[in-house]
Amino acid sequence: MDDQLAFYPATEARRLVAEREVSPVELVELFLDRIESLDSKLNSYLTVSADQALADAREAEEAVMKGGELGPLHGVPISIKDLEMSAGVRTTGGSLLFQDRVPDADSAVVERVKAAGAVILGKTNTPEFGLLGHTQNRLGDHCRNPWNPDRTTGGSSGGAGAAVAAGLCSLATGSDGGGSIRIPAAFCGVYGIKPTQGRAPLYTGTPAPPFANHFSQSGPMSRSVRDSALLLQALAGRHANDVNSLREAPGDYLAAADLGARGLRIAWSPDYGYGTVEPEVVSKCRDAALAFEDMGCVVEEVDLGLDSPFDAFWTLFTSVSNARYAALVGDRGDLLTSYGRDCIESGGMVSGPEYARALGKRAELMALFGDLLDGYDLLLSPTLSVGAFPVGEPPAEIDGRPVDGFWGFFPFTFPINMIGHPAASVPCGFTGEGLPVGLHVVGRWGDEETVIAASAAFEEARPWAGRRPPVS
């Protein structure tokens, strides 16, 4: 089959399957062939479940031929981030500790992907437990960017970003606890949206006592806005086994993609008050923000005047990581990555007063962004401070100024996890080195529809999906 079919929108692939113009088996075989020929350059997949994918594709084909009711993703090949438990398919969590783990049950995300009729190709690469903003672990080589394999994909959904960009799946699931959908979306030149906190359930598939989940949220990554809207529709909604999932009904996300942007009031911030950004990235993103004026929007620059909230974020993030993983690690800490061990151990040293003060900072941040978005429909900024950096070498300096080597390149993403609002990264251009740049689109709490509407309007005005990376 023509490799160009691998880059068709998922919405179009689903239509072709339903109208019997393309077989799900043919689609899956196409993607498996592409993974075999290209992924040695990228390391985007940790596990390829070829036999299971072909068996599922044959079942999907049989359902089409029988004329039965088809799900919204019927026959569409998808990848699953390897933090999601998948029954009968290896799930490592990006950790050497679990390199041979094969779960007995599906997570809520996998359960809903299957219920929608998608065919799972395999599990994509992630840093250990998703605890890093770029994708490296002890299971193998770094995950590499299809626009330049010497550069990072970002993380923690780095494998998903690379696989989508290179045409190694139609769609991908990611998850985002500090930017982990939006960072690789920006570095890899694809679209990704972190929904409102609690919009998509995070139930692992195994009953367990509930734990606090302030930040992490599963969501879609794709080459088009409508494809992400389609997948988000399948993922969203309350789950009885996730006490953190939202009770309110999801919106109509596919319909939102047709609403347009005219009349929106949009705030633009180049730095949130504390971020350090490469001038080339700021220039690309400012130009993209101003493009909304041509769509009939009001765009105004705002001075957020923030100091970095990272210390409060890290207090809460590491505390939850310790609660979630310390018992699983037990006395096998020697198998952890250095960053995984540091994160889990740091969380174990957080005191009650420190945790309470961090929650207070989170509440303060929620009030500040809430007040801002009382007057605006959206807030725009760069998604990241730089283009994709060399693998394993996050910048310690940006635009001649020192930055934190851990979070300095993603100052705009983690605060939005703290407030729980929906946010997306939209491809908006390339650096002089040919590396993608992302525009960060933040909406009001619970309002994925406006984020999607604006993203789709921008995509129509400045299409990006037709440009393919060198490794594709």
C-alpha angles and dihedrals in degrees: 000000000000110000088222087076088068088067097049113118113264089239089059094044090053091051092050090051093047092049091048093241092121129025120229086228091057091049094049092047090051093053094043090053091050092049091051093050100039113024095077084073094050111027089213094147126058092184130019111197096199100159093048092045092053092047091050090047091054089052090049090050092050090053090053092050092049090054094236127156110285128212123239091260097035111164095353113140112233138176125222124214109246093240088075117088112237122189112242094000124098113261114188103168084221089287134124085217090070103029091129101035116132110182125216095217141043126243117240090260093054090043091055095043089054092045089055089056101249120148114232114224097185147290123303129224123269137167114259108300088341091284100138137062093230129047115255130123141151095269095083145302125348117276106255134214117248090216089060119354091208088066133075127257090212119230174011090310089036097133090052092051093049094045093051094045093048095046095249092134137009094234138002138204118226136171130221128206098154104358102316096141097035098045096059091037089059096042093045099042099243136117122262133168129197105206125217111293108277095015094116117035122245099200107148096213094251120091111244139150110283120255132197114275109186099159120011120101132166120226147150135284122193147143093257136038094235091054090056090046089053093051094042089055089056094047101043127093142072119301118203092221096052112073089189095057117109119256095207118095117257120250126246099271099179090052089049090061088067097049097089127212103261114135097018119140108221131191120207125200122177095196114004084236098288110043122108112215135182108254091233091057093047090050093052092047095045089052089050092049092050090051086074088069088066087055092058099266131132110236121191130175113234133194107224091181092203128164114218112280092196096114091058091044091051093048091056096037095052093043091057090044090054092048091049103041112020094085091045091053095046110157094342096089091127088074093058126096114251092249092049092051092046093050095048094044093047090055091054091059097054112116126218093251091049090051091049092050090050090053088051091053089049091052090049091051092048090053093048095051091041091055091048093050091049084075100035136044095216142011118218129196138141110292091220137010098236144019117263110305127214112288112276094006111097111183121267090187131039124186090351094306126109116248134182108275092220104049107004093104095052106042093141102052108055096054088060090055087053092056095039097228123146115259137173139193114225121192107246107168146307137277122240087266091059095254121141123255123205131211114217115225115192122187138190118281109285095008107114088144095071092045089052094043092053092043092052092047090052091047090053092048095044110020117201109171096084093069112086126200122244091254099060 
